[in-house]
Amino acid sequence: MNSRSWRGTVLFTVILVVMGATVGLKLYGVGDQVTAASTSVHSTASGTGTTSSGSESESSDATSGSSSTPSTPAPSASSSSGSSSAATTTVTGSAVQTRYGTVQVEVTFSGTTITAVKTLQSPDRDGRDIEINDQALPILQQEVLASQSANIDTVSGATYTSEGYIQSVQSAIDQR
Amino acid sequence: MKFLETVMGIPMSIDVRDDVDARPAAERAFRVLREADRRFSTYRPDSEVSRANASRESPAPFSDDFREVVAIGETAARDSGGAFRIRRPDGSWDLDGVVKGWAAARAARELHAAGLRAFCLNAGGDVVVSGSPGDGRPWSVGVRSPYEPTAMLAVLQVTDAAVATSGAYERGAHIVDGRDGSSAAGLLSATVVADDLTTADVLATTVFAIGPDGVDHALRSGARGVLAVDASGRILAAGDLAFARPAATS
């Protein structure tokens, strides 16, 4: 994942959150809460958007942040009161190469709201904590979830599969 | 042109987007896969691997292919500290962890040697993609969700690369951590993107066998990117992974 995609997706990801949330909740087995979840999604999405545009920093160097409180990231200001029991998900971000070294974070989501951010790897070159840009945090999560609804050409993952598989996923794709 | 054939008991497909008659090339590629099955299937008593296991006391000279597969497996076993393995505890050969990816990589080379540049070869979930499926865009390779066979965990955009996934689904925990013989339990699935399928397949199995710590190992051993799901449902992503954009919505 290069720095280009980190920059270019900020506005776009606000939209992706909405789509990803529904799919993601299904993925984690709480699809029956879709109604409640999507209610909170909208407020979350706007909250994220505000934060993203607020925290400027065009660069993806991820070293420019100052307030280093990994456990209380900014975007969680949204009113997610409607969703009583949104799924909690923890996502480990890509190890991103910056000019200062490798940066990797772990983000915990409650539904679509970020509830915790933990820095797994940081350059720490000068002995100071490196704060990751707010805008960079959710991107992995959003990219993963958003991609679930992308068109596919083929499928990886059917190692040791059964004959019945011919009639299902792969043939469906092959016959398109 | 699309071709589908069952080899090694698993569906294998070749999807060629070059505007040529790809049938001869596809037939050569399938022949490579069938030959690998004949040589390495443990279900065939007359296969080389079966004969080697039957006469371990006085082994006959191995074929070049057999030695090549064993060499790949021994390297992977050494590099992974024994998590990947090609021998069972009783000493018999278990080359399945190498053969499918190796054979499919070789089949893909047949397609390339025949002049094809835009194709996707899918050997039961082990994928090689070359060029573009059209419009210059990369191939979109869905990674099956470990939770639901028909759902996607993610869709990756890749080209001129290979994608392999190991998981506990379909046949239960079929991968063993060679270090202690236990069923690998650290991950629900592990997907590796690499330059060639032999590498991707071996590393996907290795990451799955080692668990979350295997992600870094794979990156050091030739993986471009790794996407894994751990036992608690966390997504681990590392290296260079490009996620596909969702289909246009209204």
HADDOCK unambig.tbl for C-alpha pairs under 7 A between the chains (distance, minus, plus):
assign (segid A and resid 1 and name CA) (segid B and resid 240 and name CA) 4.91 0.50 0.50
assign (segid A and resid 1 and name CA) (segid B and resid 241 and name CA) 5.68 0.50 0.50
assign (segid A and resid 1 and name CA) (segid B and resid 242 and name CA) 6.28 0.50 0.50
assign (segid A and resid 89 and name CA) (segid B and resid 234 and name CA) 6.82 0.50 0.50
assign (segid A and resid 90 and name CA) (segid B and resid 234 and name CA) 5.42 0.50 0.50
assign (segid A and resid 91 and name CA) (segid B and resid 234 and name CA) 5.51 0.50 0.50
assign (segid A and resid 91 and name CA) (segid B and resid 235 and name CA) 5.27 0.50 0.50
assign (segid A and resid 91 and name CA) (segid B and resid 236 and name CA) 6.77 0.50 0.50
assign (segid A and resid 92 and name CA) (segid B and resid 235 and name CA) 6.12 0.50 0.50
assign (segid A and resid 92 and name CA) (segid B and resid 236 and name CA) 5.21 0.50 0.50
assign (segid A and resid 92 and name CA) (segid B and resid 237 and name CA) 6.54 0.50 0.50
assign (segid A and resid 93 and name CA) (segid B and resid 237 and name CA) 6.15 0.50 0.50
assign (segid A and resid 94 and name CA) (segid B and resid 237 and name CA) 5.14 0.50 0.50
assign (segid A and resid 94 and name CA) (segid B and resid 238 and name CA) 4.54 0.50 0.50
assign (segid A and resid 94 and name CA) (segid B and resid 239 and name CA) 6.50 0.50 0.50
assign (segid A and resid 95 and name CA) (segid B and resid 238 and name CA) 5.50 0.50 0.50
assign (segid A and resid 95 and name CA) (segid B and resid 239 and name CA) 6.43 0.50 0.50
assign (segid A and resid 143 and name CA) (segid B and resid 243 and name CA) 5.82 0.50 0.50
assign (segid A and resid 144 and name CA) (segid B and resid 154 and name CA) 5.35 0.50 0.50
assign (segid A and resid 144 and name CA) (segid B and resid 243 and name CA) 6.33 0.50 0.50
assign (segid A and resid 145 and name CA) (segid B and resid 154 and name CA) 6.59 0.50 0.50
assign (segid A and resid 146 and name CA) (segid B and resid 245 and name CA) 6.59 0.50 0.50
assign (segid A and resid 146 and name CA) (segid B and resid 246 and name CA) 5.65 0.50 0.50
assign (segid A and resid 147 and name CA) (segid B and resid 154 and name CA) 5.42 0.50 0.50
assign (segid A and resid 147 and name CA) (segid B and resid 155 and name CA) 5.08 0.50 0.50
assign (segid A and resid 147 and name CA) (segid B and resid 243 and name CA) 5.76 0.50 0.50
assign (segid A and resid 147 and name CA) (segid B and resid 244 and name CA) 4.88 0.50 0.50
assign (segid A and resid 147 and name CA) (segid B and resid 245 and name CA) 5.29 0.50 0.50
assign (segid A and resid 147 and name CA) (segid B and resid 246 and name CA) 5.21 0.50 0.50
assign (segid A and resid 148 and name CA) (segid B and resid 152 and name CA) 5.64 0.50 0.50
assign (segid A and resid 148 and name CA) (segid B and resid 153 and name CA) 6.27 0.50 0.50
assign (segid A and resid 148 and name CA) (segid B and resid 154 and name CA) 4.72 0.50 0.50
assign (segid A and resid 148 and name CA) (segid B and resid 155 and name CA) 5.69 0.50 0.50
assign (segid A and resid 149 and name CA) (segid B and resid 246 and name CA) 4.95 0.50 0.50
assign (segid A and resid 149 and name CA) (segid B and resid 247 and name CA) 6.27 0.50 0.50
assign (segid A and resid 150 and name CA) (segid B and resid 155 and name CA) 6.57 0.50 0.50
assign (segid A and resid 150 and name CA) (segid B and resid 244 and name CA) 6.03 0.50 0.50
assign (segid A and resid 150 and name CA) (segid B and resid 245 and name CA) 5.66 0.50 0.50
assign (segid A and resid 150 and name CA) (segid B and resid 246 and name CA) 3.84 0.50 0.50
assign (segid A and resid 150 and name CA) (segid B and resid 247 and name CA) 4.73 0.50 0.50
assign (segid A and resid 151 and name CA) (segid B and resid 140 and name CA) 7.00 0.50 0.50
assign (segid A and resid 151 and name CA) (segid B and resid 247 and name CA) 5.90 0.50 0.50
assign (segid A and resid 152 and name CA) (segid B and resid 140 and name CA) 4.92 0.50 0.50
assign (segid A and resid 152 and name CA) (segid B and resid 141 and name CA) 5.84 0.50 0.50
assign (segid A and resid 152 and name CA) (segid B and resid 142 and name CA) 5.82 0.50 0.50
assign (segid A and resid 153 and name CA) (segid B and resid 139 and name CA) 6.34 0.50 0.50
assign (segid A and resid 153 and name CA) (segid B and resid 140 and name CA) 5.25 0.50 0.50
assign (segid A and resid 153 and name CA) (segid B and resid 141 and name CA) 5.98 0.50 0.50
assign (segid A and resid 154 and name CA) (segid B and resid 140 and name CA) 6.81 0.50 0.50
assign (segid A and resid 154 and name CA) (segid B and resid 141 and name CA) 5.12 0.50 0.50
assign (segid A and resid 154 and name CA) (segid B and resid 142 and name CA) 6.11 0.50 0.50
assign (segid A and resid 155 and name CA) (segid B and resid 125 and name CA) 6.12 0.50 0.50
assign (segid A and resid 155 and name CA) (segid B and resid 141 and name CA) 5.42 0.50 0.50
assign (segid A and resid 155 and name CA) (segid B and resid 142 and name CA) 4.53 0.50 0.50
assign (segid A and resid 155 and name CA) (segid B and resid 143 and name CA) 5.83 0.50 0.50
assign (segid A and resid 155 and name CA) (segid B and resid 144 and name CA) 6.75 0.50 0.50
assign (segid A and resid 156 and name CA) (segid B and resid 125 and name CA) 4.20 0.50 0.50
assign (segid A and resid 156 and name CA) (segid B and resid 126 and name CA) 5.80 0.50 0.50
assign (segid A and resid 156 and name CA) (segid B and resid 127 and name CA) 6.23 0.50 0.50
assign (segid A and resid 156 and name CA) (segid B and resid 141 and name CA) 6.56 0.50 0.50
assign (segid A and resid 156 and name CA) (segid B and resid 142 and name CA) 5.98 0.50 0.50
assign (segid A and resid 156 and name CA) (segid B and resid 143 and name CA) 4.98 0.50 0.50
assign (segid A and resid 156 and name CA) (segid B and resid 144 and name CA) 6.31 0.50 0.50
assign (segid A and resid 156 and name CA) (segid B and resid 163 and name CA) 6.61 0.50 0.50
assign (segid A and resid 156 and name CA) (segid B and resid 164 and name CA) 6.10 0.50 0.50
assign (segid A and resid 156 and name CA) (segid B and resid 165 and name CA) 5.99 0.50 0.50
assign (segid A and resid 157 and name CA) (segid B and resid 125 and name CA) 4.65 0.50 0.50
assign (segid A and resid 157 and name CA) (segid B and resid 126 and name CA) 6.97 0.50 0.50
assign (segid A and resid 157 and name CA) (segid B and resid 143 and name CA) 5.94 0.50 0.50
assign (segid A and resid 157 and name CA) (segid B and resid 144 and name CA) 5.33 0.50 0.50
assign (segid A and resid 157 and name CA) (segid B and resid 164 and name CA) 6.68 0.50 0.50
assign (segid A and resid 157 and name CA) (segid B and resid 165 and name CA) 4.56 0.50 0.50
assign (segid A and resid 157 and name CA) (segid B and resid 166 and name CA) 6.39 0.50 0.50
assign (segid A and resid 158 and name CA) (segid B and resid 124 and name CA) 5.46 0.50 0.50
assign (segid A and resid 158 and name CA) (segid B and resid 125 and name CA) 4.27 0.50 0.50
assign (segid A and resid 159 and name CA) (segid B and resid 124 and name CA) 5.81 0.50 0.50
assign (segid A and resid 159 and name CA) (segid B and resid 125 and name CA) 5.50 0.50 0.50
assign (segid A and resid 159 and name CA) (segid B and resid 165 and name CA) 6.94 0.50 0.50
assign (segid A and resid 159 and name CA) (segid B and resid 166 and name CA) 6.38 0.50 0.50
assign (segid A and resid 160 and name CA) (segid B and resid 170 and name CA) 6.98 0.50 0.50
assign (segid A and resid 160 and name CA) (segid B and resid 171 and name CA) 6.90 0.50 0.50
assign (segid A and resid 161 and name CA) (segid B and resid 10 and name CA) 6.38 0.50 0.50
assign (segid A and resid 161 and name CA) (segid B and resid 124 and name CA) 6.96 0.50 0.50
assign (segid A and resid 161 and name CA) (segid B and resid 170 and name CA) 6.07 0.50 0.50
assign (segid A and resid 162 and name CA) (segid B and resid 10 and name CA) 6.75 0.50 0.50
assign (segid A and resid 163 and name CA) (segid B and resid 10 and name CA) 6.59 0.50 0.50
assign (segid A and resid 166 and name CA) (segid B and resid 11 and name CA) 6.24 0.50 0.50
assign (segid A and resid 169 and name CA) (segid B and resid 150 and name CA) 6.41 0.50 0.50
assign (segid A and resid 174 and name CA) (segid B and resid 2 and name CA) 6.89 0.50 0.50
